[in-house]
Amino acid sequence: MNEDKCDKASRKHTIITVLGIASMMLLMLVNIAGAAQSTNVWFHKGSELMNSGKYNEAIKAYDKAIEINPQDSEAWKNKGLALEHLNRSNETIKTYGKVIESDPHNPSIDWYNKGLDLDNLNKSNEAIKAYDKAIEINPQNSMAWTNKGNALTNLNKSDEAIKAYDKAIEINPQNSDAWTNKGLILTILGKYNEAIKACGKAIEINPHNSIAWNNKGNALTNLNKSDEAIKAYDKAIEINPQNSMAWTNKGLILTFLGKYNEAIKACDKAIEINPHNSIAWNNKGLTLSSLGKYKEAIKAYDKAIEMNPQDSAAWYNKAVTLNRLNKSNL
């Protein structure tokens, strides 16, 4: 009997112990599930705030999710997107770095986004490294090739840039941006007919590509096809009335055609959209100088130089205009 009692007591103790362990396991699972649930709640709250354009509040929500789970790569990624909307590039780069740390098998897009932010900070060499990492992970990332081409363009590495654009186009022949930017490079290299073809391809893919229309206008300008160039610039402006460079370039063409009043209006529109557009200020100076308004022209050149002290064209044009002003005062 005593043995039976001992066996029963032992079994009871074992059952209680097992139940105790099971309860502890259950509690652990509940706690983990609770943490995951909390992370999801903050993540979804952040997403809702993002969709409402409340980026600062969204960042706070994502920070809460990250505080609960520092390895939540999606929360880090969305925080980066919110920071991008606020143009907080330095913080965005650090955030995308955290995305990469939190997911060793991170998708190509995370390195791509880091490259974009480095580009925004004019860190072209570092951006290229980020794009190369994106390409290493996914060699078929057409947009990474495109933006690598853009960074190479910023470094005046035209031949390498064209190769990058060609690779982007090989992967995705419908990549309108790659065709557009290739057209720009070809114009810089003086290959105007090829540039027009590249821009034409970009426009064929996306007729609403305002930049491609502007770039086409530049190539046509260099071929002295002024009427066609103006039509291209007008199309760029029709698609995007805020395209400051299209207004700038249209103003320059109108100056060459002797349509000075129209040219000044176009330059003023470009400056209204982007007061820091040194090229528009320089072009306005050229137009005013052509009208014999030398003092006003000099003020425009000074504004161009203020915006960009390295603008050699503005410095040269100011010198020429000062010479004309001195002669007119003799």
Sequence and secondary structure as in RCSB ss.txt:
>XXXX:A:sequence
MNEDKCDKASRKHTIITVLGIASMMLLMLVNIAGAAQSTNVWFHKGSELMNSGKYNEAIKAYDKAIEINPQDSEA
WKNKGLALEHLNRSNETIKTYGKVIESDPHNPSIDWYNKGLDLDNLNKSNEAIKAYDKAIEINPQNSMAWTNKGN
ALTNLNKSDEAIKAYDKAIEINPQNSDAWTNKGLILTILGKYNEAIKACGKAIEINPHNSIAWNNKGNALTNLNK
SDEAIKAYDKAIEINPQNSMAWTNKGLILTFLGKYNEAIKACDKAIEINPHNSIAWNNKGLTLSSLGKYKEAIKA
YDKAIEMNPQDSAAWYNKAVTLNRLNKSNL
>XXXX:A:secstr
 HHHHHHHHHHHHHHHHHHHHHHHHHHHHHHHHHHHHHHHHHHHHHHHHHHTT HHHHHHHHHHHHHH TT HHH
HHHHHHHHHHTT HHHHHHHHHHHHHH TT  HHHHHHHHHHHHHTT HHHHHHHHHHHHHH TT HHHHHHHHH
HHHHTT HHHHHHHHHHHHHH TT HHHHHHHHHHHHHTT HHHHHHHHHHHHHH TT HHHHHHHHHHHHHTT 
HHHHHHHHHHHHHH TT HHHHHHHHHHHHHTT HHHHHHHHHHHHHH TT HHHHHHHHHHHHHTT HHHHHHH
HHHHHHH TT HHHHHHHHHHHHHHHHHT 
